[in-house]
Amino acid sequence: MKAASAFSKQSRILAHLLAGESLNRFDAERLGDHCLPTTISSLTSRFGLLFQHEPEQVPNRFGGLTRVVRHSLPESQHGSARSVLVRMLEGKNLKVAA
């Protein structure tokens, strides 16, 4: 049986983006997200957050390039995103660092 994570997939992704980082779908695998475009879409539709989307190409295992999108959170969205993250974590009795 899998141990439950204190942080949801959405909260892990949002916290990462709030830290000023950006992600493509392969980067997000390290955070336990196997379908980043769906997570970004959900954060937009559920909470009204707006993200920057930058196309890029990354090397694939066959020696070619794969097109992906790098997602980031513009500074103008940090206040709203922080409020969303606080609400997400309140249900888990966790706190967001100031």
Secondary structure, DSSP 4 states (H G I P E B T S, - for coil): -PPPPSS-HHHHHHHHHHTT--B-HHHHHTTT-S-HHHHHHHHHHHH----EEEEEEEE-TTSSEEEEEEEE--GGGHHHHHHHHHHHHHTTT-----
